[in-house]
Amino acid sequence: MTVHQLNELLLICSLVLLIAVAAVRISSRSGLPSLLLYLGIGIAIGQDGILGVTFDDAELTQVIGYAALVVILAEGGLGTKWKEIKPALPAAVVLSTVGIAVSVGITAAGAHYLVGLEWRQALIIGAVVSSTDAAAVFSVLRKVPLPSRVTGVLEAESGFNDAPVVILVVAFSAAGPVDDWYVLIGKIALELLIGASIGLAAGWLGAFGLRRVALPASGLYPIAVMAIAVVAYAAGAMAHGSGFLAVYLASMVLGNSRLPHAPANRGFAEGLGWIAQIGMFVLLGLLVTPHELVDDFWPAVIVGLVLTMVARPLEVFVSLLPFRIPWQEQVLMSWAGLRGAVPIILATIPLVSEIEGSDRVFNIVFVLVVVYTLVQGPTLPWLAKALRLGGSPEASDLGIESAPLERLRGHLLSVAIPDGSRMHGVEVAELRLPAGAAVTLVVRDGTSFVPLPTTVLRRGDELLVVATDPVRDAAERRLRAVGQGGKLADWLGTGGNGTGGPGGNTERRSG
């Protein structure tokens, strides 16, 4: 490649990226998941589009898609709050295992008997479209407050179900006969166990190291966090486990470990996640040949109907039966099973393996994802309101960023009080921080001042809190507790002192 060609490539990539960023704004206004706009950009510059770019390398698309999924799962894991996902974990695990089996079986049967696909092709489609997409779901529901149980189950399901689905698609796309069902179950269980073990270990070790080693520049922390997440994926995959589950769990551990510069870590991961999504969807749009989709439009609609109206509701009902979840929540979870990037990427696996009919499988999956995202996406908020599942507003969590002061054996906590925080109206003395921690500076309306014990904190304030090493965690817990419970944090069971009630820590500052 010459320098001139490189310059042209950089120009095209930059223009596509700028257009895609502008598409985010359009997506937020229209309520449509941004994936459709990115796919549209890829199709527009593809061989049937404006620029006529010819691209048919399914193997390269699969490799780039896998890399993008690692980044997206890492970003999702870092943003997952353990306190919200913990109660929903058992239901999400069952939905991601037993539910996947129900969905694959019903969808494959529909593809075989109603569309006339061979059983191998039908099983591949059933497995491919059984994975939900968190980005597609929450890009639509981001402005609709829902009960924490619903969001927790949906979020955990989207993080967990990629792993068993990938294993099934690879098994169905392998040369030779498909393994017996009990062999597949054993493989899935083993790979999930290996991936979960490696992911949890990598996350714990990474958090342990980052909390105790002061890096020379704050910008290195986000890079280190993403590097740990990628290492978890690579180690899980090389150990013949589920790398996708490993990266999600490692990132979730890191995201809930109160690391230094946590907001910067999440912001960096979010930026990488956007780039990964944009690049992945544009590439998938380039790979598809639009004029070849016409013949597979109605088969895709039929398979999608089976999936959406039969397989997904039964999957939810069977999986959640032991948990006694109200039928309204089950209905919403059934309709919220949006398919996004993962199914289209997984549809490249049979293409690379050169399975008979793999081109048709890819086209059906592509059309199904686009059509049913257009149908389900805009109607999700309406359905949530119709089912009266609008959650009650909760107090906003504080934005706390920690910078280690290695030589001073302390930490500098930067605390931002959001609009919905119950810390508004609390006096500095009423924070009752542990001995060894103190509010040293308040920034209000662009003005900095040293607070008095009677200074009343307001929404929009930024605080600088200095804490010694031994009380750093206790100080942060106490700040978050007051942010959630206000002056009555102790009596509400959010005291942050490890006791869950008043009087648990006698070492408190009086001012």
VMD Tcl script that draws the C-alpha trace (Angstrom):
set ca {
  {0.00 0.00 0.00}
  {1.37 3.39 -1.01}
  {1.25 6.52 1.11}
  {-1.39 8.00 -1.23}
  {-3.59 4.92 -0.86}
  {-3.16 5.04 2.91}
  {-4.23 8.69 2.94}
  {-7.33 7.86 0.90}
  {-8.19 4.99 3.25}
  {-7.78 7.20 6.32}
  {-9.98 9.87 4.72}
  {-12.75 7.38 3.91}
  {-12.61 5.82 7.39}
  {-12.73 9.23 9.06}
  {-15.71 10.34 6.98}
  {-17.56 7.10 7.73}
  {-16.82 7.51 11.44}
  {-18.09 11.11 11.45}
  {-21.27 10.10 9.62}
  {-21.78 7.24 12.07}
  {-21.32 9.57 15.06}
  {-23.93 11.90 13.58}
  {-26.18 8.85 13.19}
  {-26.11 8.38 16.97}
  {-28.01 11.65 17.32}
  {-30.56 10.55 14.73}
  {-30.94 7.25 16.57}
  {-31.55 8.94 19.91}
  {-34.28 11.14 18.40}
  {-36.01 8.40 16.40}
  {-35.87 5.67 19.07}
  {-34.34 3.21 16.62}
  {-31.28 1.20 17.66}
  {-28.20 2.72 16.08}
  {-27.18 -0.62 14.57}
  {-29.70 -0.12 11.74}
  {-28.15 3.20 10.79}
  {-24.64 1.75 10.81}
  {-25.75 -1.19 8.69}
  {-27.35 1.31 6.34}
  {-24.05 3.18 6.00}
  {-22.27 -0.05 5.12}
  {-24.92 -0.98 2.54}
  {-24.84 2.55 1.08}
  {-21.12 2.40 0.36}
  {-21.20 -1.28 -0.68}
  {-21.36 -2.88 -4.10}
  {-25.04 -1.99 -4.63}
  {-24.61 1.46 -3.11}
  {-23.15 4.86 -3.92}
  {-19.43 4.04 -3.80}
  {-19.75 0.50 -5.13}
  {-17.15 -0.94 -2.74}
  {-16.85 -4.71 -3.25}
  {-16.20 -6.69 -0.08}
  {-16.84 -10.41 0.38}
  {-14.25 -11.57 2.92}
  {-16.39 -13.41 5.46}
  {-13.36 -14.69 7.38}
  {-11.96 -11.18 7.93}
  {-15.43 -10.01 8.95}
  {-15.66 -12.81 11.50}
  {-12.24 -11.98 13.00}
  {-13.01 -8.27 13.25}
  {-16.49 -9.07 14.58}
  {-15.06 -11.27 17.34}
  {-12.61 -8.52 18.32}
  {-15.42 -5.97 18.38}
  {-17.58 -8.26 20.53}
  {-14.76 -8.56 23.05}
  {-14.66 -4.76 23.38}
  {-18.46 -4.46 23.53}
  {-18.75 -7.15 26.21}
  {-15.94 -5.53 28.18}
  {-17.72 -2.17 28.06}
  {-20.98 -3.82 29.10}
  {-19.34 -5.64 31.99}
  {-17.67 -2.47 33.30}
  {-21.04 -0.72 33.35}
  {-22.91 -3.55 35.08}
  {-23.76 -2.81 38.71}
  {-23.49 -5.88 40.87}
  {-26.17 -4.70 43.33}
  {-28.70 -4.56 40.47}
  {-27.70 -7.78 38.72}
  {-27.25 -9.97 41.81}
  {-30.96 -10.60 42.54}
  {-31.59 -11.38 38.85}
  {-28.58 -13.67 38.41}
  {-30.29 -17.08 38.89}
  {-33.09 -16.22 36.47}
  {-30.62 -14.87 33.90}
  {-28.45 -18.00 34.11}
  {-31.44 -20.29 33.51}
  {-32.66 -18.05 30.69}
  {-29.20 -18.17 29.09}
  {-28.95 -21.97 29.22}
  {-32.30 -23.75 29.42}
  {-33.94 -20.89 27.56}
  {-31.42 -21.11 24.74}
  {-32.21 -24.80 24.27}
  {-35.96 -24.06 24.07}
  {-35.42 -21.22 21.60}
  {-33.06 -23.17 19.35}
  {-35.37 -26.19 19.19}
  {-38.55 -24.28 18.38}
  {-36.93 -21.88 15.90}
  {-35.10 -24.70 14.11}
  {-38.33 -26.69 13.81}
  {-40.06 -23.67 12.32}
  {-37.23 -23.07 9.84}
  {-37.31 -26.73 8.79}
  {-41.04 -27.36 8.47}
  {-42.26 -23.91 7.41}
  {-39.36 -22.67 5.26}
  {-38.03 -26.01 4.06}
  {-34.43 -25.68 5.23}
  {-32.29 -28.76 5.85}
  {-31.99 -29.67 9.52}
  {-28.35 -28.52 9.78}
  {-29.21 -25.12 8.28}
  {-32.30 -24.87 10.48}
  {-30.30 -25.66 13.63}
  {-27.67 -23.08 12.69}
  {-30.33 -20.40 12.25}
  {-32.03 -21.43 15.48}
  {-28.77 -21.10 17.39}
  {-27.65 -17.91 15.66}
  {-30.81 -15.92 16.39}
  {-31.15 -17.12 19.98}
  {-28.64 -14.57 21.29}
  {-30.03 -11.22 22.47}
  {-28.18 -7.93 22.19}
  {-27.82 -5.63 25.19}
  {-26.87 -2.56 23.14}
  {-30.03 -2.83 21.02}
  {-32.30 -3.34 24.03}
  {-30.96 -0.57 26.24}
  {-30.48 1.98 23.46}
  {-34.28 1.89 23.15}
  {-35.12 1.61 26.87}
  {-32.51 4.06 28.16}
  {-35.18 6.70 28.84}
  {-37.80 4.31 30.23}
  {-37.37 3.54 33.96}
  {-38.07 -0.14 34.57}
  {-38.08 -2.34 37.65}
  {-34.53 -3.32 38.55}
  {-35.41 -7.03 38.25}
  {-36.38 -6.63 34.58}
  {-33.31 -4.65 33.62}
  {-31.09 -6.95 35.67}
  {-32.38 -10.11 33.97}
  {-32.15 -8.60 30.48}
  {-28.67 -7.23 31.06}
  {-27.29 -10.41 32.56}
  {-28.94 -12.56 29.89}
  {-27.37 -10.55 27.09}
  {-23.95 -10.89 28.71}
  {-24.25 -14.62 29.39}
  {-26.07 -16.08 26.41}
  {-23.40 -15.26 23.82}
  {-21.18 -18.03 25.20}
  {-23.47 -21.09 24.79}
  {-24.77 -19.79 21.45}
  {-21.25 -19.49 20.01}
  {-20.50 -23.05 21.11}
  {-23.68 -24.35 19.44}
  {-23.08 -22.48 16.16}
  {-19.51 -23.73 15.93}
  {-20.67 -27.30 16.64}
  {-23.44 -27.16 14.02}
  {-21.06 -25.62 11.46}
  {-18.30 -28.20 11.90}
  {-17.54 -30.68 9.15}
  {-19.06 -34.13 9.58}
  {-22.05 -35.20 11.68}
  {-23.28 -33.06 14.57}
  {-22.47 -34.35 18.06}
  {-25.18 -35.98 20.15}
  {-27.17 -33.67 22.38}
  {-25.61 -34.95 25.60}
  {-22.12 -34.38 24.18}
  {-23.05 -30.81 23.29}
  {-24.41 -30.22 26.80}
  {-21.17 -31.53 28.29}
  {-19.06 -29.30 26.04}
  {-21.15 -26.24 26.85}
  {-20.99 -26.90 30.60}
  {-17.21 -27.45 30.54}
  {-16.48 -24.38 28.40}
  {-18.71 -22.19 30.53}
  {-17.05 -23.44 33.71}
  {-13.56 -22.79 32.34}
  {-14.53 -19.37 31.01}
  {-16.24 -18.31 34.24}
  {-13.29 -19.44 36.39}
  {-10.73 -17.63 34.25}
  {-12.86 -14.50 33.97}
  {-13.45 -14.20 37.72}
  {-9.80 -14.91 38.48}
  {-8.54 -12.38 35.90}
  {-10.92 -9.72 37.17}
  {-10.01 -10.24 40.83}
  {-6.25 -10.32 40.18}
  {-6.47 -7.29 37.90}
  {-8.45 -5.28 40.44}
  {-6.08 -6.35 43.22}
  {-3.09 -5.12 41.24}
  {-4.60 -1.83 40.02}
  {-5.74 -0.86 43.50}
  {-2.25 -1.32 44.93}
  {0.03 -0.11 42.14}
  {0.07 3.63 41.43}
  {0.66 4.07 37.70}
  {2.69 7.13 36.61}
  {-0.16 8.61 34.52}
  {-3.92 8.54 35.01}
  {-4.42 7.76 31.30}
  {-2.77 4.37 31.81}
  {-5.56 3.06 34.04}
  {-8.22 2.76 31.29}
  {-5.68 1.07 29.03}
  {-4.75 -1.37 31.79}
  {-8.40 -2.18 32.49}
  {-9.12 -2.98 28.83}
  {-5.89 -4.97 28.59}
  {-6.97 -7.13 31.55}
  {-10.34 -7.74 29.90}
  {-8.70 -8.79 26.62}
  {-6.28 -11.05 28.50}
  {-9.27 -12.74 30.16}
  {-10.82 -13.43 26.74}
  {-7.57 -14.74 25.27}
  {-6.81 -16.93 28.29}
  {-10.35 -18.34 28.30}
  {-10.26 -19.12 24.57}
  {-6.77 -20.68 24.70}
  {-7.87 -22.88 27.61}
  {-10.74 -24.17 25.40}
  {-13.26 -22.29 27.51}
  {-15.71 -19.53 26.71}
  {-13.66 -16.42 26.08}
  {-16.79 -14.27 25.78}
  {-18.02 -15.27 29.23}
  {-14.51 -14.72 30.62}
  {-14.23 -11.17 29.31}
  {-17.73 -10.24 30.53}
  {-17.19 -11.57 34.05}
  {-13.66 -10.11 34.32}
  {-14.98 -6.70 33.25}
  {-17.89 -6.94 35.69}
  {-15.49 -7.66 38.56}
  {-13.28 -4.73 37.51}
  {-16.26 -2.41 37.15}
  {-17.46 -3.16 40.68}
  {-14.05 -2.98 42.38}
  {-13.86 0.80 42.98}
  {-10.73 1.17 40.87}
  {-8.75 4.41 40.63}
  {-10.17 6.79 37.99}
  {-13.28 4.63 37.58}
  {-15.29 7.22 35.57}
  {-12.36 7.64 33.18}
  {-12.13 3.86 32.82}
  {-15.80 3.60 31.90}
  {-15.61 6.58 29.56}
  {-12.65 5.11 27.70}
  {-14.38 1.72 27.41}
  {-17.58 3.38 26.22}
  {-15.68 5.21 23.49}
  {-13.99 2.01 22.36}
  {-17.36 0.26 22.44}
  {-18.87 2.86 20.11}
  {-15.96 2.53 17.68}
  {-16.26 -1.27 17.79}
  {-20.00 -1.15 17.11}
  {-19.66 1.35 14.29}
  {-16.85 -0.54 12.57}
  {-18.53 -3.90 13.01}
  {-21.94 -2.86 11.67}
  {-20.50 -0.93 8.73}
  {-18.41 -3.96 7.82}
  {-21.44 -6.24 8.05}
  {-23.34 -3.85 5.81}
  {-20.51 -4.05 3.29}
  {-20.52 -7.85 3.40}
  {-24.18 -8.24 2.51}
  {-25.37 -8.10 -1.10}
  {-28.73 -6.26 -1.05}
  {-30.15 -7.61 -4.32}
  {-29.67 -11.17 -3.03}
  {-31.88 -10.50 0.00}
  {-35.13 -10.29 -1.97}
  {-35.59 -14.04 -2.37}
  {-35.01 -14.64 1.35}
  {-37.21 -11.83 2.66}
  {-40.38 -13.87 3.36}
  {-38.51 -16.90 4.75}
  {-36.79 -14.49 7.17}
  {-40.14 -12.98 8.16}
  {-41.61 -16.45 8.81}
  {-38.62 -17.57 10.90}
  {-38.77 -14.28 12.77}
  {-42.45 -14.77 13.55}
  {-41.74 -18.21 14.99}
  {-38.87 -16.79 17.03}
  {-40.68 -13.69 18.29}
  {-44.20 -14.99 18.83}
  {-43.54 -18.60 19.87}
  {-39.92 -19.44 20.73}
  {-39.04 -16.36 22.79}
  {-42.24 -16.30 24.90}
  {-41.93 -20.05 25.63}
  {-38.24 -19.59 26.39}
  {-39.07 -16.90 28.95}
  {-42.04 -18.79 30.42}
  {-40.20 -22.10 30.86}
  {-37.03 -20.50 32.21}
  {-38.72 -18.15 34.68}
  {-41.36 -20.59 35.91}
  {-39.47 -21.40 39.17}
  {-38.98 -17.70 40.00}
  {-42.63 -16.60 40.10}
  {-42.04 -13.46 38.08}
  {-45.28 -11.55 37.25}
  {-46.71 -12.15 33.80}
  {-46.36 -8.46 32.88}
  {-42.61 -8.65 33.34}
  {-42.45 -11.91 31.39}
  {-44.33 -10.31 28.49}
  {-41.90 -7.39 28.40}
  {-38.87 -9.69 28.57}
  {-40.32 -11.74 25.72}
  {-40.73 -8.69 23.50}
  {-37.37 -7.26 24.60}
  {-35.41 -10.13 23.04}
  {-33.84 -7.87 20.41}
  {-31.27 -9.33 18.05}
  {-28.33 -7.15 17.08}
  {-24.73 -7.60 16.03}
  {-24.11 -11.03 17.51}
  {-26.47 -13.05 15.26}
  {-25.12 -11.45 12.07}
  {-21.53 -12.09 13.13}
  {-22.31 -15.66 14.12}
  {-23.90 -16.16 10.72}
  {-20.42 -15.72 9.20}
  {-19.23 -18.92 10.93}
  {-21.01 -21.29 8.50}
  {-19.87 -19.01 5.65}
  {-16.23 -19.48 6.66}
  {-16.80 -23.23 7.18}
  {-18.39 -23.38 3.69}
  {-21.48 -25.19 4.93}
  {-23.99 -25.91 2.17}
  {-26.61 -23.18 2.04}
  {-24.59 -20.85 4.31}
  {-25.19 -17.86 1.99}
  {-28.93 -18.29 2.45}
  {-28.53 -18.66 6.20}
  {-26.61 -15.37 6.34}
  {-29.22 -13.55 4.23}
  {-32.13 -14.85 6.33}
  {-30.43 -13.83 9.57}
  {-29.57 -10.38 8.20}
  {-33.14 -9.67 7.06}
  {-34.61 -11.07 10.29}
  {-32.44 -8.82 12.48}
  {-33.24 -5.69 10.48}
  {-36.99 -6.29 10.12}
  {-37.71 -7.29 13.70}
  {-35.48 -4.59 15.17}
  {-37.58 -2.10 13.21}
  {-40.74 -3.68 14.63}
  {-39.70 -4.34 18.24}
  {-37.37 -1.42 18.93}
  {-39.78 1.52 18.69}
  {-42.60 -0.37 20.41}
  {-40.69 -1.41 23.54}
  {-41.22 1.85 25.46}
  {-44.91 1.82 24.54}
  {-45.29 -1.78 25.75}
  {-43.52 -0.99 29.03}
  {-45.95 1.84 29.69}
  {-48.96 -0.26 28.63}
  {-47.93 -2.96 31.10}
  {-47.40 -0.32 33.79}
  {-43.83 -1.34 34.34}
  {-42.37 2.12 34.77}
  {-40.04 1.85 37.72}
  {-40.03 4.41 40.51}
  {-37.19 6.92 40.21}
  {-34.21 6.09 42.39}
  {-31.57 8.35 43.83}
  {-28.75 8.93 41.36}
  {-25.43 7.35 42.25}
  {-22.50 9.63 42.96}
  {-19.72 9.99 40.45}
  {-16.60 9.20 42.49}
  {-13.14 9.18 40.92}
  {-10.17 8.01 42.99}
  {-6.55 9.03 42.40}
  {-3.94 7.19 44.50}
  {-1.34 9.32 46.33}
  {1.36 6.68 46.60}
  {4.06 8.56 48.52}
  {1.51 10.13 50.86}
  {-0.15 6.75 51.49}
  {-3.55 8.19 50.72}
  {-6.21 8.76 48.09}
  {-7.82 11.84 46.61}
  {-11.52 11.23 45.92}
  {-13.27 13.52 43.45}
  {-17.01 13.40 44.14}
  {-19.64 14.83 41.77}
  {-23.15 15.27 43.22}
  {-25.72 14.62 40.44}
  {-29.20 16.16 40.23}
  {-30.97 13.12 41.69}
  {-28.63 12.60 44.65}
  {-29.99 12.72 48.19}
  {-26.74 14.29 49.33}
  {-28.36 17.60 48.36}
  {-29.13 19.50 51.56}
  {-26.73 17.49 53.74}
  {-24.19 19.39 55.85}
  {-20.52 18.38 55.68}
  {-20.58 17.30 59.33}
  {-23.59 15.09 58.62}
  {-21.54 13.02 56.15}
  {-19.88 11.46 59.21}
  {-16.86 10.23 57.30}
  {-14.56 7.79 59.12}
  {-11.53 9.16 60.98}
  {-8.77 9.64 58.43}
  {-11.05 11.13 55.76}
  {-12.12 14.75 55.31}
  {-13.77 17.03 52.76}
  {-10.99 19.50 51.88}
  {-12.51 21.48 49.00}
  {-15.89 22.22 47.42}
  {-16.30 23.51 43.87}
  {-19.66 25.27 43.32}
  {-20.63 27.27 40.22}
  {-17.00 27.51 39.17}
  {-15.84 28.78 42.59}
  {-13.66 26.77 44.98}
  {-13.76 27.13 48.76}
  {-12.77 25.21 51.89}
  {-15.98 24.02 53.57}
  {-16.98 24.42 57.20}
  {-18.66 21.60 59.14}
  {-21.96 23.49 58.66}
  {-21.57 23.96 54.89}
  {-24.68 22.61 53.12}
  {-23.94 20.56 50.03}
  {-25.96 21.08 46.87}
  {-26.63 19.23 43.65}
  {-23.96 20.06 41.09}
  {-21.22 20.45 43.72}
  {-17.88 18.74 43.29}
  {-16.02 17.67 46.40}
  {-12.41 16.77 47.00}
  {-12.10 14.22 49.79}
  {-8.71 13.12 51.11}
  {-8.61 9.67 52.73}
  {-5.80 7.58 54.12}
  {-5.21 4.08 52.76}
  {-6.92 2.19 55.62}
  {-10.21 4.14 55.38}
  {-10.39 4.80 51.65}
  {-13.01 2.08 50.99}
  {-15.04 2.98 54.08}
  {-15.09 6.65 53.07}
  {-16.33 5.83 49.58}
  {-19.01 3.49 50.94}
  {-20.18 6.18 53.34}
  {-20.34 8.82 50.58}
  {-22.39 6.53 48.35}
  {-24.68 5.64 51.25}
  {-25.44 9.29 51.97}
  {-25.95 9.86 48.24}
  {-28.62 7.14 48.26}
  {-30.20 7.72 51.68}
  {-29.40 11.31 52.63}
  {-29.17 12.25 56.29}
  {-31.08 9.10 57.27}
  {-28.70 6.73 55.52}
  {-27.98 4.76 58.69}
  {-31.63 4.30 59.61}
  {-32.52 3.24 56.07}
  {-29.97 0.44 56.18}
  {-27.52 2.17 53.81}
  {-25.02 3.36 56.32}
  {-22.02 2.14 54.42}
  {-20.32 0.98 57.62}
  {-20.69 -2.72 57.05}
  {-23.50 -3.16 59.55}
  {-26.52 -2.14 57.52}
  {-27.85 -0.04 60.41}
  {-27.03 2.73 62.84}
  {-24.21 2.66 65.24}
  {-22.07 0.19 63.37}
  {-18.90 2.32 63.40}
  {-18.02 4.35 66.43}
  {-15.06 6.05 64.75}
  {-16.84 8.94 63.03}
  {-15.86 12.53 62.39}
  {-18.01 15.07 64.11}
  {-17.13 17.91 61.78}
}
mol new
graphics top color blue
foreach p $ca { graphics top sphere $p radius 0.5 }
foreach p [lrange $ca 0 end-1] q [lrange $ca 1 end] { graphics top cylinder $p $q radius 0.2 }
display resetview
